[in-house]
């Protein structure tokens, strides 16, 4: 068994277009009025075939359409891309195929077409369950519209996840308790709960720099809201299996688990990142970020901008950074195989004593407290690794 096979193999497809740019978003997303879907379809097909020639035959664990707003794609284009994936690799009938969607009625009308194309899991960006905060977050939908779209998704798909952002402006514990309780009454098998972070390069960052983003919770209040989140979700039978992701047992995102368990994944689309093992060597790959540049490069035969081998130290650092996010942690024997001597008992023991780490059955796990300061934990385990990048 090659190392990556412990985590499986996934395909990530990035659709970079949105109706509007949300002020908190630092993803590679762009607003445009017209998209030549036929041209984009040919480019996706070509890139999938190129990467498959490099990997050789593989069993594809999952496919994920992210963005941007993939639900702006036509069902015909989604079908075309999935057809290319099926020609490239073995895609079992029960493979997880997720598409991210905004809760707008025009997109909900496409859900049946997406399902017919092969999508079997929907991930919806609700973000908030009150209209005032949706407006602050720059969202184009209302709560009423979100509920209609969510119900439409449930009518079509057995698996429907959604995202919420908390630690928002002026949000106190009582308000978040009420909102999260309402969200859990809607949730099917999975929900993602993210703390609002102010990222460089976003409109929120500029507003915060000018002192125009008022009433954001401080670090202590945000930590309190995190603890409330765990408490409520645990009681509702949807515990965290990762820092920000909650699910009923068996409802976890298989695609995200490929990342967190250190599997291989092909990243195709503007700015997409991938990790591929080629001839026994783990490689870090990223594609051209600008949509026009990506399209030109894909048509020329290769849209990769960076393709470099990872050192054993960087490989094990990534495995720890990703694997310690999830509840079951990392396999210590696998760590030793990737990079012998990378983790020492002298590094682990002090973190166990202060309740950041725990060991059992050959695995190393972060505690709930440890997951809150994961970068610092990994920095203590691997002091030579730059965990800030």
KEMIPA-633445 format. One line per field, with one value per residue (C-alpha): residue in one letter; residue number from 1; x, y, z. Coordinates in steps of 0.001 Angstrom, whole numbers, plus 500000, padded with zeros to 6 digits. Each point is the difference from the previous one (the first is absolute). Last residue first. Example, Ala and Ser with C-alpha at 12.3 -4.5 7.8 and 13.67 -1.06 7.14 Angstrom:
BEGIN
type s  a
seq 2  1
x 513670  498630
y 498940  496560
z 507140  500660
//
This chain:
BEGIN
type x  x  x  x  x  x  x  x  x  x  x  x  x  x  x  x  x  x  x  x  x  x  x  x  x  x  x  x  x  x  x  x  x  x  x  x  x  x  x  x  x  x  x  x  x  x  x  x  x  x  x  x  x  x  x  x  x  x  x  x  x  x  x  x  x  x  x  x  x  x  x  x  x  x  x  x  x  x  x  x  x  x  x  x  x  x  x  x  x  x  x  x  x  x  x  x  x  x  x  x  x  x  x  x  x  x  x  x  x  x  x  x  x  x  x  x  x  x  x  x  x  x  x  x  x  x  x  x  x  x  x  x  x  x  x  x  x  x  x  x  x  x  x  x  x  x  x  x  x  x  x  x  x  x  x  x  x  x  x  x  x  x  x  x  x  x  x  x  x  x  x  x  x  x  x  x  x  x  x  x  x  x  x  x  x  x  x  x  x  x  x  x  x  x  x  x  x  x  x  x  x  x  x  x  x  x  x  x  x  x  x  x  x  x  x  x  x  x  x  x  x  x  x  x  x  x  x  x  x  x  x  x  x  x  x  x  x  x  x  x  x  x  x  x  x  x  x  x  x  x  x  x  x  x  x  x  x  x  x  x  x  x  x  x  x  x  x  x  x  x  x  x  x  x  x  x  x  x  x  x  x  x  x  x  x  x  x  x  x  x  x  x  x  x  x  x  x  x  x  x  x  x  x  x  x  x  x  x  x  x  x  x  x  x  x  x  x  x  x  x  x  x  x  x  x  x  x  x  x  x  x  x  x  x  x  x  x  x  x  x  x  x  x  x  x  x  x  x  x  x  x  x  x  x  x  x  x  x  x  x  x  x  x  x  x  x  x  x  x  x  x  x  x  x  x  x  x  x  x  x  x  x  x  x  x  x  x  x  x
seq 389  388  387  386  385  384  383  382  381  380  379  378  377  376  375  374  373  372  371  370  369  368  367  366  365  364  363  362  361  360  359  358  357  356  355  354  353  352  351  350  349  348  347  346  345  344  343  342  341  340  339  338  337  336  335  334  333  332  331  330  329  328  327  326  325  324  323  322  321  320  319  318  317  316  315  314  313  312  311  310  309  308  307  306  305  304  303  302  301  300  299  298  297  296  295  294  293  292  291  290  289  288  287  286  285  284  283  282  281  280  279  278  277  276  275  274  273  272  271  270  269  268  267  266  265  264  263  262  261  260  259  258  257  256  255  254  253  252  251  250  249  248  247  246  245  244  243  242  241  240  239  238  237  236  235  234  233  232  231  230  229  228  227  226  225  224  223  222  221  220  219  218  217  216  215  214  213  212  211  210  209  208  207  206  205  204  203  202  201  200  199  198  197  196  195  194  193  192  191  190  189  188  187  186  185  184  183  182  181  180  179  178  177  176  175  174  173  172  171  170  169  168  167  166  165  164  163  162  161  160  159  158  157  156  155  154  153  152  151  150  149  148  147  146  145  144  143  142  141  140  139  138  137  136  135  134  133  132  131  130  129  128  127  126  125  124  123  122  121  120  119  118  117  116  115  114  113  112  111  110  109  108  107  106  105  104  103  102  101  100  99  98  97  96  95  94  93  92  91  90  89  88  87  86  85  84  83  82  81  80  79  78  77  76  75  74  73  72  71  70  69  68  67  66  65  64  63  62  61  60  59  58  57  56  55  54  53  52  51  50  49  48  47  46  45  44  43  42  41  40  39  38  37  36  35  34  33  32  31  30  29  28  27  26  25  24  23  22  21  20  19  18  17  16  15  14  13  12  11  10  9  8  7  6  5  4  3  2  1
x 502206  499878  500990  503630  501573  503266  498120  498208  497963  499954  499072  497291  498441  500285  498255  497277  499008  496235  500671  502061  497144  497697  502761  502455  500590  502971  499297  501688  497063  499896  501793  498726  500887  499252  499303  502956  501754  499341  501681  503022  500195  499831  503263  502165  498271  501395  498252  501952  502227  499387  498132  497196  500353  500139  496869  498269  500882  498617  496626  498409  496928  496665  498126  501201  502152  503068  500016  500289  502881  501594  499876  501202  502997  500702  500216  502033  502557  500055  500754  497171  500648  498915  497360  499011  498099  498110  497593  501640  499166  499685  496227  500582  502477  497572  497160  502185  501218  496412  498857  502940  501360  502254  500015  501565  501944  501830  501592  500383  502613  499401  500117  497352  498054  497641  498984  497825  499192  497462  500792  497853  498703  501164  501313  500856  499934  502225  499258  501357  497165  498781  499925  498252  497741  498792  498737  498294  497999  498815  496457  500983  499549  497899  502045  501869  502758  501969  502938  499382  497726  497936  496984  496582  497872  498048  501704  503405  498900  498868  503153  502389  498435  499947  503732  500611  497894  502187  503112  498520  499316  503600  501415  497951  496513  499503  497954  501007  501611  500686  503298  501863  501987  496764  498411  503052  499971  496254  500488  502407  503715  501140  497507  497665  498824  496377  499899  498887  497254  499695  496914  499375  497304  496659  500054  496759  499436  503746  499769  497291  502133  502951  497983  498683  503406  501623  497592  500478  503793  500283  500258  500743  502045  500404  501631  498106  499967  497634  500520  497602  499908  497439  500216  496949  499706  496950  497302  502711  501353  496570  499636  503329  498977  496750  501793  502667  497355  498323  503349  500707  502468  502565  502595  502237  500834  498290  496888  499973  500422  496830  498096  500431  500935  503627  502626  497489  502748  498585  501914  498068  500778  499085  501191  499795  498700  496408  500643  501281  496943  497686  501760  499766  496893  501860  502404  497291  498523  503223  501503  503582  501312  503114  499959  500978  500520  500600  500829  497266  499884  503759  502142  502958  502102  500326  496817  497942  501682  499238  496340  499910  501183  497356  497219  500977  499998  496543  498683  500953  502517  498740  499730  503811  500171  503547  501062  499657  498880  501163  500609  500593  501800  501374  501625  503121  501432  503053  500900  501637  497629  497185  501387  499961  496510  498579  501736  498605  496445  500119  501240  497344  497288  501338  499800  496461  499023  500993  499266  498228  499308  503044  500645  503134  500862  503358  499074  500672  496342  498933  498581  498038  500770  496846  498315  502944  502538  503094  498789  502665  499954  501413  500598  500638  502280  500090  501383  502082  500616  502251  502797  500211  498679
y 529483  500469  496404  500542  496635  499860  499757  496805  498868  503445  501664  497368  500953  503731  499616  497901  502531  499266  496384  499593  501057  497423  497436  499356  496420  497663  496439  496705  498685  503061  503347  503365  503583  503517  499121  501724  496698  498642  503028  499479  496318  500442  501874  497814  496909  500979  500717  500181  497029  498248  502182  498351  496609  501544  502044  496840  498183  502936  499817  503436  501444  498219  503247  501924  503139  497995  498355  503229  501679  496641  498725  503371  499911  496377  500995  503119  497948  497235  502683  500869  499848  502951  500837  503668  501797  496970  500749  497623  499378  503371  499932  499593  502879  502341  499084  500437  503402  501143  498681  501565  497490  497775  496522  498662  496805  498607  496624  496834  497731  496247  500148  502750  500714  502876  502904  502636  503689  501809  503611  499923  496464  496469  498726  496297  498442  497533  498881  501561  499116  503609  500512  496706  500638  503152  497885  497470  502743  498417  498612  496548  500962  503194  502945  503121  501910  502972  498417  496496  497107  502489  498390  499846  498106  503087  500127  499955  502807  502197  499512  500305  503266  501412  499281  501826  502933  500232  499987  502851  501931  499512  500963  503210  499970  502486  503012  502406  499571  503608  500506  500748  496758  498152  501367  499002  496501  499704  500817  497078  500061  498944  497687  500977  496730  499144  496750  497103  497456  497244  497783  496320  497329  501707  503352  501985  499649  500446  503398  501161  498940  501810  503205  499925  499208  502651  502698  499020  499962  503452  501074  503712  499453  496304  497373  497498  498990  497238  497371  497377  496292  498097  496226  498104  502412  501091  500974  501019  502501  501536  500305  501826  502272  500950  500515  502165  502138  500650  500815  502503  499583  502364  499659  502977  498815  503067  499189  496427  501397  502071  497135  497472  496369  500470  498462  498073  498771  496649  496742  497513  496284  497508  501740  497564  501985  499121  501500  503232  500170  499514  502803  502552  501832  500493  502258  502456  499805  501160  497995  499981  496618  497889  496701  496670  496626  497178  496745  497362  499050  499558  502475  498157  502715  502070  499111  500503  503355  501158  499017  501952  503092  499598  499396  503151  501905  498689  500853  503602  501648  502684  497239  499961  503320  501138  497382  496331  496920  496974  496463  497044  496703  499579  496585  500503  499131  502102  503096  501924  498993  500830  503514  500625  498536  502163  503058  499409  499417  503127  502057  498619  500814  503517  500622  498651  502016  503328  502121  503358  502660  499555  500154  498212  497524  498723  499758  502914  500541  502342  502739  497540  500435  499939  497653  497632  498396  497947  496441  497843  496230  497788  496319  497516  497058  497995  500830  496898  499703  503060  498000  497351  496566
z 506001  503778  500753  498983  500931  501983  503305  498977  503021  501610  496694  499522  503343  499263  496659  501635  502647  500153  499042  503149  502287  498409  500456  497201  499018  499566  498950  500862  501988  502233  500294  501222  499151  501279  503637  501682  500736  496525  498438  502276  498928  496229  499372  502263  498594  496629  496715  496734  500849  496704  497494  498023  501698  503487  499348  498735  503208  501989  498235  500218  501709  500471  500747  497003  499904  501051  496582  498016  501823  500794  496413  498724  502323  499035  496347  500749  501931  497366  497393  497650  496264  497900  497436  499925  497202  498707  497123  497496  496320  498256  500533  503729  499934  498256  502348  503069  498807  499458  503373  501899  502514  497904  501497  503168  500577  503023  499245  502096  498411  499580  496200  500094  503194  499384  502224  498398  500160  497835  499084  496856  499395  500718  503331  499980  503439  501795  503542  503182  502347  500215  496260  499153  503005  498269  497120  502240  501690  503238  500203  501246  503655  500022  498899  501081  498255  501314  501873  498663  501085  501971  501610  498344  502507  501105  503405  498329  497663  502884  502087  497083  498831  503536  500226  496712  501208  503107  497803  497950  503211  501138  496604  499756  498485  497137  501075  497213  496601  498980  501827  496780  500235  500767  496822  497960  501450  499435  496299  499752  499167  503447  501745  502821  501497  500717  501934  497848  500633  497406  500057  499356  500119  499333  501776  500326  503774  500395  498328  502428  502955  498413  499679  503559  501514  497798  501219  503637  499677  498482  496371  499565  496865  499229  502168  497820  496327  498919  497324  498654  499278  497950  499561  498751  497088  497980  502506  502463  497502  499467  503781  500147  497120  501739  503313  498379  498290  503333  501623  497244  497143  498497  502749  500755  503512  501481  497921  501285  503497  499730  498362  502777  499584  498990  497658  497795  497671  498890  499533  497876  499750  497265  496826  497084  497014  500932  503441  498458  497771  502962  501874  497198  501285  503270  498096  498970  503514  501648  502838  498683  498991  500474  498124  501526  498301  502504  498235  500366  496310  499946  498016  498434  498396  496831  498134  503161  500628  496443  500424  503255  498133  497291  502509  501906  496691  499093  503478  499307  502274  502386  502615  499959  501883  500486  500562  500706  498050  501997  498748  502306  500506  496479  499497  497953  496596  499069  501955  497139  497232  502420  500458  496253  499519  502793  498549  496516  501232  502162  497042  497649  502534  500504  496253  499840  503057  498476  503066  499962  502612  502183  503743  501169  502738  501221  503660  502370  500904  502818  497722  497820  496299  497885  497502  500280  497640  500808  499390  501651  499560  502776  499258  502806  500727  503219  503432  500784  496247  500140  501690  497314  500936
//
